[in-house]
Amino acid sequence: MTIKIKVYSDYMCPFCFLAEHPLEEAIKGKDVEVEWMPFELRPYPNETLKPEGHYLQSTWKQSVYPMAERMCIDIVLPRVSPQPYTHLAFEGYQYAKEKGKGNEYNDRMLGAFFQEEQDIGDVEVLTKLAGEIGLDEKEYLEALETRKYKEVHQIALKHAYEEANITSVPTFVIGDTKLPGVHSKETLSKIIEEEISKQGAEFPEGMVCGIDGCQ
């Protein structure tokens, strides 16, 4: 039985980018279905952070860069200032998801921001990136300009904030297990295997039918 994994993330979260690699390693050869779920850390009109500010400089120096170095992943603190809002990128994600390219789109957005320092709050940049993964640029641009997926995105955010009770990202929901933060391939694999075993244990073994009925 397929194990469903939901990953709640924001494109402004460097740990969401770093969490991708161990997840990809953990799911190899396993019957899993991964779905990335939108979560805005600082939705409009809240102020976004500035890379030159003390908070981001300190966080990256003390936490992000050391973790990335241990994981052998290239990452930079993007110089886009202030950091962009992510609602348009997420509305584009809903379009990409509809076209069967949601996970590929998510990966491209994170890489574009944290490795190439591209402004993923800019419509032209988003459209170009969408085209790079094979999406129709004209159709994508029209979807953003008309805010076609605004309501779908807002429903996804409401689910994250109110129904799933997500308070930080990345947060993994693997079957029935909620796991916040970046985790190793080994930890993720162990939880996936536990969820697979749990589902197997729920199978109603030994059910038969006889002349007097089924039991």
Residue frames as a rotation matrix with the C-alpha (Angstrom) as fourth column:
MET 1
0.577 0.817 0.000 0.00
0.817 -0.577 0.000 0.00
0.000 0.000 -1.000 0.00
THR 2
-0.038 -0.601 0.798 1.32
0.556 -0.676 -0.483 3.44
0.830 0.425 0.360 -0.93
ILE 3
-0.004 -0.065 -0.998 2.53
0.940 -0.341 0.019 5.62
-0.341 -0.938 0.063 1.95
LYS 4
0.564 0.260 0.784 1.54
0.567 -0.812 -0.138 9.25
0.601 0.522 -0.606 1.54
ILE 5
-0.224 -0.695 -0.683 4.08
0.935 -0.350 0.049 11.87
-0.274 -0.628 0.729 2.57
LYS 6
0.745 0.419 0.519 3.14
0.525 -0.848 -0.069 15.54
0.411 0.324 -0.852 2.85
VAL 7
-0.301 -0.885 -0.354 5.91
0.953 -0.291 -0.084 18.09
-0.029 -0.363 0.931 3.18
TYR 8
0.822 0.566 -0.065 4.85
0.569 -0.821 0.042 21.53
-0.030 -0.071 -0.997 4.39
SER 9
-0.213 -0.973 -0.086 7.31
0.911 -0.230 0.344 24.18
-0.354 -0.006 0.935 3.26
ASP 10
0.832 0.317 -0.456 7.91
0.135 -0.912 -0.389 27.78
-0.539 0.262 -0.801 2.25
TYR 11
0.686 -0.564 0.460 10.20
0.609 0.098 -0.787 28.86
0.399 0.820 0.411 -0.56
MET 12
0.494 -0.508 0.706 11.90
-0.489 -0.834 -0.258 31.32
0.719 -0.217 -0.660 1.84
CYS 13
0.780 -0.136 0.611 12.94
-0.537 0.358 0.764 28.55
-0.323 -0.924 0.206 4.23
PRO 14
-0.004 -0.864 -0.504 16.53
-0.952 0.158 -0.263 27.32
0.307 0.479 -0.823 3.67
PHE 15
-0.617 -0.216 0.757 15.89
-0.567 0.789 -0.237 24.24
-0.546 -0.575 -0.609 5.80
CYS 16
0.523 0.821 0.231 13.07
-0.299 0.430 -0.852 23.26
-0.798 0.376 0.471 3.42
PHE 17
0.619 -0.397 -0.678 15.63
-0.741 -0.011 -0.671 23.28
0.259 0.918 -0.301 0.62
LEU 18
-0.457 -0.876 0.154 18.12
-0.870 0.404 -0.283 21.25
0.186 -0.263 -0.947 2.66
ALA 19
-0.199 0.467 0.861 15.40
-0.569 0.660 -0.490 18.75
-0.798 -0.588 0.135 3.65
GLU 20
0.589 0.487 -0.645 14.86
-0.798 0.222 -0.561 17.72
-0.130 0.844 0.520 0.02
HIS 21
-0.126 -0.761 -0.637 18.02
-0.830 0.433 -0.352 15.62
0.544 0.484 -0.686 -0.33
PRO 22
-0.883 -0.220 0.415 17.60
-0.432 0.729 -0.531 13.22
-0.186 -0.648 -0.739 2.61
LEU 23
0.068 0.971 0.228 13.93
-0.525 0.229 -0.819 12.78
-0.848 -0.064 0.526 1.67
GLU 24
0.484 0.069 -0.872 14.85
-0.866 0.180 -0.466 11.85
0.124 0.981 0.147 -1.90
GLU 25
-0.556 -0.774 -0.304 17.35
-0.670 0.634 -0.387 9.31
0.492 -0.012 -0.870 -0.56
ALA 26
-0.728 0.274 0.629 14.91
-0.474 0.462 -0.750 7.89
-0.496 -0.843 -0.206 1.99
ILE 27
0.262 0.964 0.035 12.11
-0.592 0.189 -0.783 7.19
-0.762 0.185 0.621 -0.50
LYS 28
-0.270 -0.423 -0.865 14.23
-0.953 0.244 0.178 5.39
0.136 0.873 -0.469 -3.11
GLY 29
-0.796 -0.067 -0.601 12.76
-0.189 0.972 0.141 1.98
0.575 0.226 -0.786 -3.85
LYS 30
-0.834 0.535 -0.132 9.76
0.310 0.258 -0.915 2.54
-0.456 -0.804 -0.381 -1.60
ASP 31
-0.377 0.809 0.451 6.08
0.778 0.013 0.628 2.75
0.502 0.588 -0.634 -2.51
VAL 32
-0.323 0.206 -0.924 5.51
0.671 -0.638 -0.377 6.35
-0.667 -0.742 0.068 -1.46
GLU 33
0.167 0.410 0.897 3.70
0.847 -0.525 0.082 9.39
0.505 0.746 -0.435 -2.81
VAL 34
-0.517 -0.467 -0.717 5.20
0.769 -0.621 -0.150 12.79
-0.375 -0.629 0.680 -1.92
GLU 35
0.336 0.632 0.698 3.13
0.770 -0.612 0.183 15.96
0.543 0.476 -0.692 -2.00
TRP 36
-0.782 -0.606 -0.144 4.60
0.598 -0.666 -0.447 19.37
0.175 -0.436 0.883 -1.17
MET 37
0.282 0.941 -0.188 2.18
0.936 -0.227 0.268 21.56
0.210 -0.251 -0.945 0.76
PRO 38
-0.098 -0.315 0.944 2.24
0.283 -0.918 -0.276 25.40
0.954 0.240 0.179 0.81
PHE 39
0.502 0.193 -0.843 2.99
0.863 -0.183 0.472 27.28
-0.063 -0.964 -0.258 4.01
GLU 40
0.275 -0.391 0.878 3.74
0.281 -0.841 -0.463 31.02
0.919 0.374 -0.122 4.04
LEU 41
-0.247 -0.474 -0.845 5.96
0.951 0.051 -0.306 32.05
0.188 -0.879 0.438 6.94
ARG 42
-0.598 0.011 -0.801 5.34
0.302 -0.923 -0.238 35.76
-0.742 -0.385 0.549 6.38
PRO 43
-0.142 0.621 0.771 2.23
0.989 0.109 0.095 36.25
-0.024 0.776 -0.630 4.26
TYR 44
-0.778 -0.047 0.626 1.41
0.242 -0.943 0.229 39.68
0.580 0.329 0.745 2.86
PRO 45
0.718 -0.367 0.591 1.15
0.008 -0.845 -0.535 42.32
0.696 0.389 -0.604 4.36
ASN 46
0.863 -0.485 -0.142 3.64
0.217 0.102 0.971 41.15
-0.456 -0.869 0.194 7.03
GLU 47
0.551 -0.748 -0.370 7.14
-0.829 -0.542 -0.137 42.49
-0.098 0.382 -0.919 6.46
THR 48
0.905 -0.358 -0.231 9.59
0.270 0.901 -0.339 39.99
0.329 0.244 0.912 5.01
LEU 49
0.633 -0.722 -0.280 13.19
0.359 -0.047 0.932 39.69
-0.686 -0.690 0.229 6.18
LYS 50
0.842 -0.468 -0.266 16.26
-0.514 -0.550 -0.658 41.41
0.162 0.691 -0.704 4.75
PRO 51
0.749 -0.568 -0.341 19.39
0.466 0.818 -0.338 39.34
0.471 0.094 0.877 4.08
GLU 52
-0.179 -0.866 0.468 21.60
0.131 -0.492 -0.861 42.12
0.975 -0.093 0.202 5.40
GLY 53
0.469 0.472 0.746 19.76
-0.648 -0.390 0.654 42.08
0.600 -0.790 0.123 8.74
HIS 54
-0.398 -0.696 0.598 21.29
-0.913 0.236 -0.333 40.62
0.090 -0.678 -0.729 11.89
TYR 55
0.266 0.580 0.770 18.69
-0.674 0.683 -0.282 37.84
-0.690 -0.444 0.572 12.26
LEU 56
0.983 0.130 -0.129 19.31
-0.182 0.631 -0.754 36.21
-0.017 0.765 0.644 8.87
GLN 57
0.276 -0.955 -0.106 23.07
-0.639 -0.100 -0.763 36.77
0.718 0.278 -0.638 9.00
SER 58
-0.323 -0.381 0.866 23.27
-0.937 0.256 -0.237 35.12
-0.131 -0.888 -0.440 12.40
THR 59
0.512 0.629 0.585 20.95
-0.522 0.769 -0.370 32.22
-0.682 -0.116 0.722 11.53
TRP 60
0.921 -0.176 -0.348 22.81
-0.251 0.415 -0.874 31.39
0.298 0.892 0.338 8.36
LYS 61
0.020 -0.994 0.110 26.24
-0.743 -0.088 -0.663 31.63
0.669 -0.068 -0.740 9.97
GLN 62
-0.432 -0.204 0.878 25.34
-0.873 0.340 -0.351 29.53
-0.227 -0.918 -0.325 13.01
SER 63
-0.018 0.581 0.814 22.89
-0.315 0.769 -0.556 27.01
-0.949 -0.266 0.169 11.51
VAL 64
0.844 0.510 -0.166 22.27
-0.300 0.192 -0.934 27.01
-0.445 0.838 0.315 7.76
TYR 65
0.442 -0.734 -0.516 25.81
-0.810 -0.079 -0.581 27.06
0.386 0.675 -0.629 6.41
PRO 66
-0.494 -0.654 0.573 27.18
-0.830 0.552 -0.085 24.46
-0.261 -0.518 -0.815 8.89
MET 67
0.136 0.624 0.770 24.31
-0.217 0.777 -0.591 22.07
-0.967 -0.087 0.242 8.11
ALA 68
0.901 0.213 -0.378 24.67
-0.388 0.003 -0.922 22.55
-0.195 0.977 0.086 4.36
GLU 69
0.048 -0.971 -0.233 28.41
-0.967 0.013 -0.253 21.89
0.249 0.238 -0.939 4.61
ARG 70
-0.479 -0.178 0.860 27.82
-0.570 0.808 -0.150 18.64
-0.667 -0.562 -0.488 6.52
MET 71
0.378 0.745 0.550 25.28
0.047 0.578 -0.815 17.59
-0.925 0.334 0.183 3.89
CYS 72
-0.644 -0.717 0.267 27.57
0.373 0.010 0.928 18.65
-0.668 0.697 0.260 0.99
ILE 73
0.253 0.789 0.560 24.84
0.962 -0.143 -0.233 20.88
-0.103 0.598 -0.795 -0.48
ASP 74
-0.808 -0.509 0.297 25.60
0.560 -0.821 0.116 24.22
0.184 0.260 0.948 -2.14
ILE 75
0.383 0.921 -0.070 23.44
0.898 -0.354 0.260 27.02
0.215 -0.163 -0.963 -0.74
VAL 76
-0.777 -0.577 0.253 23.74
0.503 -0.809 -0.304 30.80
0.380 -0.109 0.919 -0.43
LEU 77
-0.183 0.675 -0.715 21.85
0.643 -0.468 -0.606 33.47
-0.743 -0.571 -0.349 1.47
PRO 78
0.025 0.211 0.977 20.14
0.970 -0.241 0.027 35.21
0.241 0.948 -0.210 -1.47
ARG 79
-0.823 -0.436 -0.365 20.84
0.510 -0.850 -0.135 38.94
-0.251 -0.297 0.921 -1.75
VAL 80
-0.336 0.800 0.496 17.26
0.433 -0.336 0.836 39.69
0.836 0.496 -0.234 -2.85
SER 81
-0.709 -0.004 -0.705 16.23
0.679 -0.273 -0.682 42.40
-0.189 -0.962 0.196 -0.39
PRO 82
-0.245 0.140 0.959 13.73
-0.863 0.419 -0.281 42.41
-0.442 -0.897 0.018 1.12
GLN 83
-0.919 -0.076 0.387 12.94
0.043 0.956 0.290 38.74
-0.393 0.283 -0.875 0.65
PRO 84
-0.730 0.652 -0.205 10.00
-0.472 -0.263 0.841 38.21
0.495 0.711 0.500 -1.75
TYR 85
-0.072 0.810 0.581 6.50
-0.805 0.297 -0.514 37.19
-0.589 -0.505 0.631 -0.79
THR 86
-0.905 -0.387 0.175 5.75
-0.253 0.822 0.510 33.65
-0.341 0.417 -0.843 -1.95
HIS 87
-0.076 0.964 0.254 2.01
-0.149 0.241 -0.959 33.72
-0.986 -0.111 0.126 -2.69
LEU 88
0.463 0.250 -0.851 2.48
-0.841 -0.179 -0.510 34.11
-0.279 0.952 0.128 -6.45
ALA 89
-0.563 -0.722 -0.403 5.07
-0.788 0.615 -0.001 31.32
0.248 0.317 -0.915 -6.60
PHE 90
-0.818 0.298 0.492 2.63
-0.086 0.783 -0.616 29.12
-0.569 -0.546 -0.615 -4.68
GLU 91
0.309 0.918 -0.247 -0.25
-0.448 -0.088 -0.889 30.01
-0.839 0.385 0.385 -6.97
GLY 92
0.131 -0.385 -0.914 2.04
-0.974 0.120 -0.190 28.93
0.183 0.915 -0.360 -9.79
TYR 93
-0.856 -0.430 0.286 2.68
-0.497 0.838 -0.227 25.73
-0.142 -0.337 -0.931 -7.88
GLN 94
-0.163 0.886 0.433 -1.05
-0.186 0.404 -0.896 24.95
-0.969 -0.227 0.099 -7.97
TYR 95
0.579 0.286 -0.763 -0.97
-0.769 -0.118 -0.628 25.38
-0.270 0.951 0.152 -11.74
ALA 96
-0.328 -0.815 -0.478 2.12
-0.887 0.440 -0.141 23.14
0.325 0.377 -0.867 -12.02
LYS 97
-0.737 0.117 0.666 0.53
-0.365 0.760 -0.537 20.55
-0.569 -0.639 -0.517 -9.74
GLU 98
0.342 0.939 -0.023 -2.54
-0.415 0.129 -0.901 20.49
-0.843 0.318 0.434 -11.99
LYS 99
0.597 -0.202 -0.776 -0.21
-0.783 0.062 -0.619 19.77
0.173 0.977 -0.121 -14.93
GLY 100
0.969 -0.161 -0.186 1.52
0.189 0.971 0.143 16.92
0.158 -0.174 0.972 -13.09
LYS 101
0.139 -0.975 0.173 4.72
0.477 -0.087 -0.875 18.87
0.868 0.204 0.453 -12.41
GLY 102
0.872 0.335 0.357 4.16
-0.108 -0.580 0.807 20.03
0.477 -0.743 -0.470 -8.83
ASN 103
0.791 -0.602 -0.106 7.21
0.362 0.321 0.875 18.39
-0.493 -0.731 0.472 -7.24
GLU 104
0.028 -0.780 0.626 9.47
0.996 -0.028 -0.080 19.36
0.080 0.626 0.776 -10.12
TYR 105
0.357 0.212 0.910 8.23
0.285 -0.952 0.109 22.96
0.889 0.221 -0.401 -9.84
ASN 106
0.998 0.052 0.044 8.83
-0.030 -0.250 0.968 23.01
0.062 -0.967 -0.248 -6.10
ASP 107
0.440 -0.897 0.051 12.39
0.753 0.399 0.523 21.79
-0.489 -0.192 0.851 -6.57
ARG 108
-0.046 -0.450 0.892 13.06
0.871 -0.455 -0.184 24.44
0.488 0.769 0.413 -9.23
MET 109
0.679 0.364 0.638 11.76
0.065 -0.895 0.442 27.28
0.732 -0.259 -0.631 -7.06
LEU 110
0.937 -0.337 -0.089 13.91
0.107 0.035 0.994 26.32
-0.332 -0.941 0.069 -4.08
GLY 111
0.176 -0.920 0.350 17.02
0.906 0.290 0.307 25.88
-0.384 0.263 0.885 -6.23
ALA 112
0.190 -0.041 0.981 16.43
0.700 -0.695 -0.165 29.15
0.689 0.718 -0.103 -8.09
PHE 113
0.842 0.196 0.503 16.26
-0.159 -0.800 0.578 31.08
0.515 -0.566 -0.643 -4.84
PHE 114
0.872 -0.420 0.252 18.86
-0.240 0.081 0.967 29.38
-0.427 -0.904 -0.030 -2.66
GLN 115
0.206 -0.855 0.475 21.46
0.676 0.475 0.563 28.56
-0.707 0.205 0.676 -5.30
GLU 116
-0.256 -0.265 0.930 20.93
0.936 -0.309 0.170 31.15
0.243 0.913 0.327 -8.04
GLU 117
-0.651 0.014 -0.759 19.60
0.467 -0.780 -0.415 34.09
-0.598 -0.625 0.502 -5.97
GLN 118
-0.773 0.453 0.444 16.70
0.320 -0.325 0.890 34.65
0.547 0.830 0.106 -8.34
ASP 119
-0.845 0.516 0.140 13.79
-0.475 -0.605 -0.639 36.84
-0.245 -0.607 0.756 -7.22
ILE 120
-0.850 0.524 -0.062 10.93
0.441 0.770 0.461 34.34
0.289 0.364 -0.885 -7.11
GLY 121
-0.221 0.807 -0.548 8.49
0.513 -0.382 -0.769 37.09
-0.829 -0.451 -0.330 -6.20
ASP 122
-0.457 -0.050 -0.888 8.89
-0.583 -0.737 0.341 38.55
-0.672 0.674 0.308 -9.70
VAL 123
0.525 0.811 0.257 6.32
-0.304 0.461 -0.834 37.37
-0.795 0.359 0.488 -12.25
GLU 124
0.640 -0.338 -0.690 8.77
-0.736 -0.009 -0.677 37.40
0.223 0.941 -0.254 -15.16
VAL 125
-0.489 -0.851 0.189 11.28
-0.865 0.445 -0.234 35.32
0.115 -0.278 -0.954 -13.21
LEU 126
-0.257 0.490 0.833 8.59
-0.424 0.718 -0.553 32.85
-0.869 -0.495 0.023 -12.18
THR 127
0.752 0.606 -0.258 7.37
-0.457 0.197 -0.867 32.52
-0.475 0.771 0.425 -15.76
LYS 128
0.209 -0.780 -0.590 10.88
-0.883 0.109 -0.456 31.82
0.420 0.616 -0.666 -17.04
LEU 129
-0.672 -0.476 0.567 11.44
-0.707 0.639 -0.303 29.18
-0.218 -0.604 -0.766 -14.37
ALA 130
0.181 0.833 0.523 8.11
-0.390 0.549 -0.739 27.55
-0.903 -0.070 0.424 -15.19
GLY 131
0.761 0.072 -0.645 9.15
-0.649 0.083 -0.756 27.33
-0.001 0.994 0.110 -18.82
GLU 132
-0.241 -0.965 -0.098 12.43
-0.943 0.257 -0.210 25.66
0.228 0.042 -0.973 -17.83
ILE 133
-0.717 0.010 0.697 10.54
-0.334 0.873 -0.357 22.66
-0.612 -0.488 -0.623 -16.45
GLY 134
-0.950 0.228 0.215 8.33
0.306 0.532 0.789 22.37
0.065 0.816 -0.575 -19.52
LEU 135
-0.133 0.939 -0.316 5.26
0.692 -0.140 -0.708 24.35
-0.710 -0.313 -0.631 -18.47
ASP 136
0.071 0.270 0.960 3.49
0.913 -0.406 0.047 26.56
0.403 0.873 -0.276 -20.99
GLU 137
-0.771 -0.512 -0.379 4.83
0.630 -0.702 -0.332 30.05
-0.095 -0.495 0.864 -20.21
LYS 138
-0.763 0.534 0.363 1.91
-0.226 -0.747 0.625 31.94
0.605 0.395 0.691 -21.75
GLU 139
0.202 0.881 -0.428 -0.65
0.163 0.401 0.902 29.86
0.966 -0.252 -0.063 -19.87
TYR 140
-0.079 -0.347 -0.935 1.34
0.968 0.199 -0.156 30.08
0.240 -0.917 0.320 -16.65
LEU 141
-0.942 -0.333 0.038 1.69
0.322 -0.931 -0.169 33.87
0.092 -0.147 0.985 -16.90
GLU 142
-0.404 0.876 0.262 -2.02
-0.287 -0.393 0.873 34.26
0.868 0.278 0.411 -17.54
ALA 143
0.274 0.488 -0.829 -2.79
0.594 0.592 0.545 32.13
0.756 -0.641 -0.128 -14.47
LEU 144
-0.423 -0.509 -0.750 -0.65
0.903 -0.302 -0.305 34.43
-0.071 -0.806 0.587 -12.30
GLU 145
-0.972 0.005 0.234 -1.93
0.050 -0.973 0.225 37.68
0.229 0.231 0.946 -13.81
THR 146
-0.183 0.981 0.069 -5.58
-0.339 -0.129 0.932 36.68
0.923 0.148 0.356 -13.42
ARG 147
-0.630 -0.156 0.760 -4.91
-0.776 0.134 -0.616 35.14
-0.005 -0.979 -0.205 -9.97
LYS 148
0.028 0.675 -0.737 -6.67
-0.644 0.576 0.503 32.02
0.764 0.461 0.451 -11.23
TYR 149
0.051 -0.089 -0.995 -5.30
0.402 0.914 -0.061 29.86
0.914 -0.397 0.082 -8.39
LYS 150
-0.548 -0.254 0.797 -5.58
-0.481 -0.684 -0.548 32.42
0.685 -0.684 0.253 -5.59
GLU 151
0.341 0.782 0.521 -8.54
-0.908 0.130 0.399 30.69
0.244 -0.609 0.755 -3.94
VAL 152
0.762 -0.117 -0.636 -6.96
0.061 0.992 -0.110 27.23
0.644 0.045 0.764 -4.29
HIS 153
-0.301 -0.953 -0.024 -3.82
0.240 -0.052 -0.969 28.52
0.923 -0.298 0.245 -2.62
GLN 154
-0.396 0.215 0.893 -5.78
-0.775 -0.600 -0.198 30.17
0.493 -0.770 0.404 0.20
ILE 155
0.742 0.669 -0.041 -7.60
-0.577 0.668 0.470 26.89
0.342 -0.325 0.882 0.86
ALA 156
0.422 -0.685 -0.595 -4.22
0.386 0.729 -0.566 25.11
0.821 0.009 0.571 1.01
LEU 157
-0.580 -0.640 0.504 -2.93
-0.145 -0.528 -0.837 27.68
0.802 -0.559 0.213 3.50
LYS 158
0.096 0.709 0.699 -6.04
-0.930 -0.187 0.318 27.36
0.356 -0.680 0.641 5.65
HIS 159
0.825 0.150 -0.546 -5.53
-0.072 0.984 0.161 23.60
0.561 -0.093 0.822 5.70
ALA 160
-0.059 -0.955 -0.289 -1.91
0.426 0.238 -0.873 24.03
0.903 -0.175 0.393 6.82
TYR 161
-0.661 -0.243 0.710 -2.61
-0.367 -0.720 -0.589 26.66
0.654 -0.650 0.387 9.48
GLU 162
-0.209 0.742 0.637 -5.93
-0.974 -0.216 -0.068 25.45
0.087 -0.634 0.768 10.88
GLU 163
0.774 0.593 -0.222 -6.49
-0.589 0.803 0.088 21.79
0.231 0.062 0.971 10.00
ALA 164
0.521 -0.661 -0.540 -2.99
0.347 0.742 -0.573 20.31
0.780 0.111 0.616 9.97
ASN 165
0.992 -0.088 -0.090 -1.85
0.042 -0.440 0.897 22.70
-0.118 -0.894 -0.432 12.75
ILE 166
0.294 -0.932 0.213 1.50
0.886 0.183 -0.425 23.32
0.358 0.314 0.880 11.12
THR 167
0.931 0.025 -0.364 3.52
0.222 -0.831 0.511 25.93
-0.289 -0.556 -0.779 13.00
SER 168
0.178 -0.924 -0.338 6.98
-0.581 -0.375 0.722 25.57
-0.794 0.068 -0.604 11.46
VAL 169
0.990 0.098 -0.102 8.60
-0.139 0.517 -0.845 24.31
-0.030 0.850 0.526 8.27
PRO 170
-0.435 0.447 -0.782 9.72
-0.569 0.537 0.623 21.95
0.698 0.715 0.021 7.02
THR 171
-0.287 0.387 0.877 7.20
-0.747 0.483 -0.457 19.59
-0.600 -0.786 0.150 8.58
PHE 172
-0.778 0.010 -0.628 6.78
-0.437 0.709 0.554 16.06
0.451 0.706 -0.547 7.28
VAL 173
0.069 0.778 0.624 3.56
-0.851 0.372 -0.370 14.13
-0.520 -0.506 0.688 7.69
ILE 174
-0.677 -0.392 -0.622 4.43
-0.645 0.723 0.246 10.52
0.353 0.568 -0.743 6.92
GLY 175
-0.457 0.636 -0.622 1.31
0.474 0.766 0.435 8.39
0.752 -0.096 -0.652 7.15
ASP 176
0.664 0.729 -0.163 0.07
0.485 -0.255 0.837 9.17
0.569 -0.635 -0.523 10.66
THR 177
0.227 -0.691 -0.687 3.39
0.923 -0.072 0.377 10.57
-0.310 -0.720 0.621 11.91
LYS 178
0.930 0.027 0.368 4.10
0.146 -0.943 -0.299 14.30
0.338 0.332 -0.880 12.06
LEU 179
0.342 -0.907 -0.245 7.78
0.889 0.228 0.396 15.19
-0.303 -0.353 0.885 12.04
PRO 180
0.998 0.014 -0.062 8.95
-0.003 -0.963 -0.268 18.84
-0.064 0.267 -0.961 12.08
GLY 181
0.448 -0.883 -0.138 12.45
-0.547 -0.393 0.740 19.86
-0.707 -0.256 -0.659 11.01
VAL 182
0.287 -0.503 -0.815 15.27
-0.841 0.275 -0.466 18.56
0.458 0.819 -0.344 8.80
HIS 183
0.552 -0.080 0.830 16.00
-0.532 0.733 0.424 14.87
-0.642 -0.676 0.362 9.39
SER 184
-0.516 -0.854 -0.065 18.51
-0.663 0.350 0.662 12.35
-0.543 0.384 -0.747 8.15
LYS 185
-0.266 0.329 -0.906 17.82
-0.777 0.484 0.403 9.76
0.571 0.811 0.127 5.49
GLU 186
-0.829 -0.146 -0.539 18.01
0.117 0.899 -0.423 7.09
0.546 -0.414 -0.728 8.19
THR 187
-0.831 0.551 -0.081 15.38
-0.050 -0.218 -0.975 8.74
-0.554 -0.806 0.208 10.40
LEU 188
-0.208 0.776 -0.595 12.98
-0.929 -0.347 -0.128 9.28
-0.306 0.527 0.793 7.51
SER 189
-0.427 -0.017 -0.904 13.51
-0.552 0.797 0.246 5.73
0.716 0.604 -0.350 6.23
LYS 190
-0.976 0.015 -0.217 12.79
0.178 0.633 -0.754 4.30
0.126 -0.774 -0.620 9.67
ILE 191
-0.557 0.817 -0.147 9.51
-0.348 -0.391 -0.852 6.19
-0.754 -0.423 0.502 9.98
ILE 192
-0.150 0.474 -0.868 8.45
-0.982 0.027 0.184 5.21
0.111 0.880 0.462 6.45
GLU 193
-0.655 -0.169 -0.736 9.14
-0.209 0.977 -0.038 1.55
0.726 0.129 -0.676 7.24
GLU 194
-0.940 0.336 -0.056 7.19
0.129 0.199 -0.971 1.83
-0.316 -0.920 -0.231 10.51
GLU 195
-0.287 0.867 -0.407 4.22
-0.736 -0.471 -0.487 3.30
-0.614 0.160 0.773 8.64
ILE 196
-0.270 0.130 -0.954 4.41
-0.793 0.532 0.297 0.52
0.546 0.837 -0.041 6.05
SER 197
-0.893 -0.116 -0.434 4.42
0.121 0.868 -0.481 -2.09
0.433 -0.483 -0.762 8.86
LYS 198
-0.769 0.638 -0.044 1.51
-0.196 -0.301 -0.933 -0.35
-0.609 -0.709 0.356 10.56
GLN 199
-0.114 0.741 -0.662 -0.58
-0.979 -0.197 -0.052 -0.48
-0.169 0.642 0.748 7.42
GLY 200
-0.460 -0.125 -0.879 0.29
-0.456 0.883 0.113 -4.14
0.762 0.453 -0.463 6.93
ALA 201
-0.992 0.045 -0.120 -0.78
0.126 0.500 -0.857 -4.93
0.022 -0.865 -0.501 10.50
GLU 202
-0.496 0.857 -0.140 -4.20
-0.570 -0.442 -0.692 -3.43
-0.655 -0.264 0.708 9.81
PHE 203
-0.525 0.295 -0.798 -4.89
-0.723 0.340 0.601 -5.92
0.449 0.893 0.035 7.01
PRO 204
0.206 0.707 0.677 -7.78
-0.929 0.358 -0.091 -8.21
-0.307 -0.610 0.730 8.02
GLU 205
-0.666 -0.590 -0.456 -5.97
-0.702 0.703 0.116 -11.53
0.252 0.397 -0.882 7.70
GLY 206
-0.990 0.101 0.102 -7.85
0.061 0.938 -0.340 -14.84
-0.130 -0.331 -0.935 7.61
MET 207
-0.295 0.941 -0.166 -11.29
-0.692 -0.330 -0.642 -13.59
-0.659 -0.075 0.748 6.53
VAL 208
-0.999 0.000 0.038 -13.32
0.024 0.770 0.638 -16.44
-0.029 0.638 -0.769 4.96
CYS 209
-0.205 0.976 -0.067 -16.83
-0.979 -0.206 -0.001 -17.26
-0.015 0.065 0.998 3.82
GLY 210
-0.979 -0.032 0.203 -18.63
-0.049 0.996 -0.079 -20.52
-0.200 -0.088 -0.976 4.56
ILE 211
-0.590 0.805 0.059 -22.12
0.534 0.335 0.777 -21.93
0.606 0.490 -0.627 4.07
ASP 212
0.198 0.678 -0.708 -23.36
0.980 -0.158 0.123 -20.01
-0.029 -0.718 -0.695 7.14
GLY 213
0.987 0.161 0.024 -21.89
0.163 -0.984 -0.071 -16.68
0.012 0.074 -0.997 6.08
CYS 214
0.310 -0.911 0.273 -18.63
0.320 -0.170 -0.932 -14.75
0.895 0.377 0.239 6.18
GLN 215
0.994 -0.031 -0.105 -16.32
0.091 -0.304 0.948 -14.06
-0.062 -0.952 -0.300 9.11
